Amino acid sequence: MSAPISRYPVPTLAQVPDDIRERILEVQAKAGFVPNVFLALAHRPAEWRAFVAYHDALMLKEGGGLSKGDREMIVVATSSANHCLYCVVAHGAILRVYEKKPLVADQVAINWRKADITPRQRSMLEFALKVCERSHEVSDADFGALREHGFSDEDAWDIVAITAFFGMSNRMANAIGMKPNDEFYLMGRVPKAKA
């Protein structure tokens, strides 16, 4: 018997509105499974739509100074600071895939200062963690430090927005008891078998 994925009722695919079902099926086709977050948050369809829209605006954004791997790295580091099992495991898997580094997510989650990442990424995480833990202390000097590593002020906005959005996500996942899918634990750790 597996543990429930949420403290709240989790709808089946047949019970969710058509637009949500269509998106979930797209994700399932791409990933090979349905990430639990999609079903757990579908408990409230209007909030699901808002959550997914903002997630996509931040995490699927094209252009700018942050790669998809950078974005996932911010999520892993700040979710670790917020003690969010779901987001560390799920986004750690995506980070491993984007960066093609099977060890990086564990390193970033445990101690990003010692992780095998670039000085530029270290600067990015320094800023993200300050936003996560002490946003009231963010100053012009913090933006200046990012600029020294080639980040624009728009990139800084992205770092702030990702950190803030996942701060909300972390708190929701923790409070409703969201469990990560087993599939996430191995994703990106070993190369896929070639067909």
N, C-alpha and C positions, 0 to 999 in steps of 0.2 A: 504494500500500500504506500503510495507516494504522498508526501506532505502537500497540503494545499499551496497554491501559488500566491494566495492573497487572503487576508482576513475577511474580505468582502466577497459577495457572490461574483463568480466569474462566468460571464455569458458564454454560451457555445457560439460557434460560427453562425449557426442557423438563427441565433437570437439577435445578432448585431445588425444595425442598419446596413443597407446595401453598399453604401459608399465605404463604410469601415470594413465590411467583409471583403470588398474588392481590393482594398489596400493590403489587408492582412494576407490575402491569397497571393498577391504580388511578392510580398516579403517571403512568404513560405516557398514560392517557386524559386526565388533567388538563393535563399539561405538553406533550404531543405528542411526547415522546421519553422514553427511560429514562436518567435520570442515571447516569453510570458508577459512582458510589459504591454504588448498589444492587446492581449485578452484581459489582463487585470485592469487596465485603465478604461477598457470598453464598458465597464460598469456604469460609467457616466459619459455617454456618447458626445455631448457638446464639449466637455472638457477634453476628451480624447482628441477631438478634431483640433482644438486650440493647441494642445500639447504637441501633436504631430506636426502641425503647421509651423510652430516656432522651432521645434527640433530641426525640421528640414531646412528652414531658413538659415539656421546657424551651422548645421553640420554638413549640408550638401551644397553650400555656397561655392560658386565657381569664382576663381580669381582671388586677388588679395594676397597677402603675405603668409597666410597659414595654409599648410597642406592639410589634406584629410588626416594624415597621421598626426600632425601637430594638434589638430582639434581633438582627436581621440586621446592624445597624451594629456591634454588639459583635463579632460573628463576623468581619466584614471587617477591622476594625481590629486585632484580636488575631491573626488569621490572617496578616495582613501582617507583624506583628512576628515571627511564627513562620515566615515565608517559605514559606507553603503556597499554591502556585499553585492547586490544586484549589479550596480553600475560598474564596480571594479571588475567583476567577472565578465560581464557582457561587453563592456567597452575595452577591457583588456584584450579580449579575443579579437576585436576589430582592429585595435592598435597593432597587435602582432601581425595581422594580415597586411595592413597598409604599410607597415615599416619593414616587413619581411625579416623580422628579428624575433625568434621564439622566446627570448629571455626578457625583452624590454618591458613588457607590461608588469611582470613581477617586480622588476627592479624599480620601476617608476612608482608602483603602488606601495612598496615597502620603504624605499628611501630614494626619492628622485635625485637627491644631491649626489648620490653614488652611482646612479644609473649610467649605462653606456649610451649617452646622448650627447649631442653637440653643445658647445657653449651657447649658441643661439637658443636652442631648446631649453637649456638650463635657465637662461634669462627669462624666457617666456613663462616657465613654471614658477620661477621666483615671483613674478608679477601675479600670476594666477593664484598662487597660494596666499599672497598678501590680500588680494581681493576676497578670497574665500574666508580667510580667518580674521583679517583686520582691515576691512575695506575703508573704515573711517580714517586710516592712516595713509591711504594712497595720496601721493603728492606729485608735483611736477617732476621731481627727481626720478620717480619710478617710470614715468613716461620717457624721460631722457635716457634712462638705462636701456629701455627697449629700443629707442632710436639708434643707440650705439651698436646694436646688433641687427640693424636693418629693418626693424619693424616700423610701420607708419602709425599715425594716431588712429587710423581706421582699423588697423590690425589690433591695436590696443583695445578698441571698442569690442572687436570680436572676442578677444580673450576675456574681457569683462562679462560680455553677454553669455558666453558659453559657461563660464564659472557660475554666474548667477542663475542661469536656467537649470544647470545640473544641481545647484544647491537646493532648488525647489524639488527637482526630480529625486534627489537623494533622500530628502525628508519624506516625500510621499512613499518611496519604495521602502524605506525603513519602517515607517509608521503602519503601512498596510501589510507589512510582512511579505513583500514580493520576493519570490525565490528565483534565482537564475536557472535557466535551462541547463541540463547536463551537457548538452552539445557545446556550449560555450567554453567549457573547461579545456577541451582538447583543441579547439579551433586555433589554427595558426602555429601550433607547437610542432607539428610534423608535416612534411610536404604532402600534398594531396597525391594520391595514386594517379598516374597518367592512364587515360582510357586507351 
